[in-house]
Each structure stands twice: as structure tokens, then as C-alpha cells.
Amino acid sequence: MKNLSILLALGILICSCNQNQEAAPLSPRINHVMLYVSDLQASIDFYTTAFDLEVSKTLDKLQITMPDSSKVEAEVKMAFLKFPGQDFVYELSEQASFPDSTFNGTAFQHVGIDVLDIDAALQRALDAGGELLAPIRLVEGNGVAAKNVFLKGPDGEYVELMQMISGEF
């Protein structure tokens, strides 16, 4: 019985140590869904009040490095919301108008997918029938840096592949 107690205690110790180790990041995995909104603050107020989402980051400027190393700065009004204890991000981007012909009258803009190797993930998506919309580029803002690329899926839906370099939403 004493040996069983020792084995049980050892097993609990091993399990608790394994729980403290950081798990390898899953890839690919859905990272975020992006929605265009007409009034960013009103949408933040709604989603934080109605669903207990919390603002994890806001952006007012993005620096985009193109494949030819040229840089473009863009003024934006964006917020990233999360449920407490969860990684999934609900991205809100304020837009003055919604281009109906591009988005079929919906405010949904794209689904973002985290990947560990953006080049390999892009090639896999293209081999599966995806349509490249823009080349891989580096996007930076408010402590976050990521490589991203946009493509279209089979029904014209937009998909963003993201390889996080530093920071988090």
C-alpha cells in the first residue's frame, strides 16, 4: 500500500509538472474573424457589454512592408476583442462605407488563420485551389509584427494567413 501511495504521489507530481510546460503552438488554427463596423466605439460597447468580450489591443496605424521592402503607413481604427482566457480574436475595423459589390452586402471581411510557416501554408492553399490576392508582406503596429497574405477560397471568401513574428493581439 505504501508503494501504491508513493506511485500515486509521483504520478500527480509528473502530471502537474507537465501541465506547467508550454504547449507547442497549433498550426494551422483559426486565429480571428474580422468584421467591418461603422462606429468602432459603439461596436466595442455592444460586444463588451452583451458578451463580456474584452478589448485586448487597439490599432490606429499600421506599417506595411511590401515584398520589395517599400513601406506604407496606413491610418486605421481597429480593435481586437477576446473572451477572458481564450485566444480567439474578434477583430473590428471601422469603415465609413461597405463596398457591397466586393463583400456581397455583408460586413464579414475575412477569417484569419495562424500558421508557423507562411510560405508552406500559402503553397498548400494555392495547391488546393486558393487564389492569391496579394503577396506575402510584413505588417507591424502597436507591438505586433506578423507576416500575412490574403487569398480567396472557392466561393470568393477572403482568407488571411498569418505568421506571428512578435507580440499578440
C-alpha positions as CSV (number, residue, x, y, z in Angstrom):
1,M,0.0,0.0,0.0
2,K,2.9,2.3,0.8
3,N,4.4,1.7,-2.7
4,L,1.0,2.5,-4.3
5,S,0.8,5.8,-2.4
6,I,4.3,6.7,-3.5
7,L,3.5,5.9,-7.1
8,L,0.2,7.8,-6.9
9,A,2.0,10.9,-5.5
10,L,4.8,10.6,-8.1
11,G,2.1,10.4,-10.9
12,I,0.4,13.5,-9.6
13,L,3.7,15.4,-9.4
14,I,4.6,14.4,-13.0
15,C,1.2,15.4,-14.3
16,S,1.3,18.8,-12.5
17,C,4.8,19.4,-14.0
18,N,3.6,18.6,-17.5
19,Q,0.7,21.0,-17.2
20,N,3.1,23.8,-16.5
21,Q,5.1,23.2,-19.7
22,E,4.0,25.5,-22.6
23,A,2.3,23.5,-25.3
24,A,3.6,23.9,-28.8
25,P,1.5,26.3,-30.9
26,L,-1.1,24.7,-33.0
27,S,-0.8,25.4,-36.7
28,P,-2.8,25.9,-38.6
29,R,-5.6,27.2,-36.4
30,I,-8.3,29.9,-36.7
31,N,-6.9,33.0,-35.1
32,H,-9.5,35.6,-35.8
33,V,-12.6,36.7,-37.7
34,M,-12.7,40.3,-39.0
35,L,-15.9,42.4,-39.2
36,Y,-16.3,45.9,-40.7
37,V,-18.2,48.2,-38.4
38,S,-19.5,51.8,-39.0
39,D,-18.8,53.0,-35.4
40,L,-15.9,51.3,-33.7
41,Q,-16.7,52.6,-30.2
42,A,-20.4,51.7,-30.4
43,S,-19.4,48.1,-31.5
44,I,-16.9,47.8,-28.7
45,D,-19.5,48.9,-26.2
46,F,-22.0,46.4,-27.6
47,Y,-19.7,43.4,-27.6
48,T,-18.1,44.1,-24.3
49,T,-21.5,44.7,-22.6
50,A,-23.5,42.0,-24.3
51,F,-21.0,39.2,-24.4
52,D,-18.2,40.0,-21.8
53,L,-15.6,40.3,-24.6
54,E,-12.6,42.4,-23.5
55,V,-10.5,44.7,-25.7
56,S,-7.0,43.2,-25.9
57,K,-5.5,45.7,-28.3
58,T,-6.4,48.7,-30.5
59,L,-4.6,50.0,-33.6
60,D,-4.7,53.4,-35.1
61,K,-1.7,52.9,-37.5
62,L,-0.2,50.0,-39.4
63,Q,3.2,49.9,-41.1
64,I,3.2,47.5,-44.0
65,T,6.5,46.3,-45.6
66,M,5.9,45.1,-49.1
67,P,7.9,42.3,-50.8
68,D,10.2,44.9,-52.5
69,S,11.0,46.4,-49.0
70,S,9.0,49.6,-49.6
71,K,7.0,50.7,-46.6
72,V,3.4,52.0,-46.5
73,E,1.8,53.5,-43.4
74,A,-2.0,53.3,-43.1
75,E,-4.3,55.0,-40.6
76,V,-6.8,52.5,-39.2
77,K,-9.4,52.3,-36.5
78,M,-9.3,48.7,-35.3
79,A,-9.9,46.8,-32.0
80,F,-9.2,43.2,-31.1
81,L,-11.6,41.6,-28.6
82,K,-11.3,38.3,-26.7
83,F,-13.2,36.3,-24.2
84,P,-11.4,36.0,-20.9
85,G,-9.0,33.1,-21.0
86,Q,-9.4,32.4,-24.7
87,D,-7.0,33.1,-27.7
88,F,-9.7,33.5,-30.4
89,V,-9.8,37.2,-31.6
90,Y,-12.8,39.1,-32.9
91,E,-11.3,41.9,-35.0
92,L,-13.4,45.0,-35.6
93,S,-12.4,47.6,-38.2
94,E,-14.2,50.9,-38.6
95,Q,-15.1,51.6,-42.2
96,A,-17.1,54.6,-43.5
97,S,-18.9,52.6,-46.1
98,F,-19.2,48.9,-47.1
99,P,-18.4,48.1,-50.8
100,D,-21.4,45.9,-51.5
101,S,-20.1,44.5,-54.7
102,T,-16.9,43.2,-53.1
103,F,-18.5,41.7,-49.9
104,N,-22.0,40.8,-51.2
105,G,-23.6,43.2,-48.7
106,T,-22.1,41.7,-45.6
107,A,-19.8,43.2,-43.1
108,F,-17.8,40.0,-42.7
109,Q,-14.4,40.6,-44.2
110,H,-12.1,37.6,-43.7
111,V,-11.1,34.7,-41.5
112,G,-7.5,34.8,-40.2
113,I,-5.6,31.5,-39.8
114,D,-2.3,31.3,-37.8
115,V,0.4,29.3,-39.4
116,L,4.0,28.5,-38.4
117,D,5.4,28.6,-41.9
118,I,3.6,31.1,-44.2
119,D,5.4,30.1,-47.3
120,A,4.5,26.5,-47.0
121,A,0.9,27.3,-45.9
122,L,0.4,29.6,-48.8
123,Q,1.7,27.0,-51.3
124,R,-0.6,24.4,-49.7
125,A,-3.6,26.7,-50.1
126,L,-2.7,27.6,-53.7
127,D,-2.3,23.9,-54.5
128,A,-5.8,23.3,-53.0
129,G,-7.3,25.9,-55.4
130,G,-6.9,29.2,-53.5
131,E,-6.4,32.4,-55.5
132,L,-3.6,34.7,-54.4
133,L,-4.8,38.3,-53.8
134,A,-1.6,39.9,-52.7
135,P,2.0,38.8,-52.0
136,I,3.3,38.0,-48.5
137,R,4.1,41.1,-46.6
138,L,5.2,42.2,-43.1
139,V,2.6,44.2,-41.1
140,E,3.5,46.0,-37.8
141,G,1.6,48.0,-35.3
142,N,1.3,48.7,-31.6
143,G,3.8,46.0,-30.6
144,V,2.6,43.3,-33.0
145,A,4.5,42.1,-36.1
146,A,3.3,39.4,-38.5
147,K,3.8,38.2,-42.0
148,N,0.4,38.0,-43.8
149,V,-1.0,37.1,-47.1
150,F,-4.6,37.2,-48.4
151,L,-6.2,34.7,-50.8
152,K,-9.6,33.7,-51.9
153,G,-11.3,30.4,-51.2
154,P,-13.5,28.5,-53.6
155,D,-16.6,30.7,-53.0
156,G,-14.7,34.0,-53.1
157,E,-14.3,34.2,-49.3
158,Y,-11.2,36.0,-48.1
159,V,-8.7,34.1,-46.0
160,E,-5.7,35.7,-44.3
161,L,-2.7,33.5,-43.4
162,M,-0.7,35.0,-40.5
163,Q,2.7,34.0,-39.2
164,M,3.2,35.9,-36.0
165,I,6.7,37.4,-35.6
166,S,6.3,39.2,-32.3
167,G,3.6,40.4,-29.9
168,E,0.0,39.2,-29.8
169,F,-3.5,40.6,-30.3
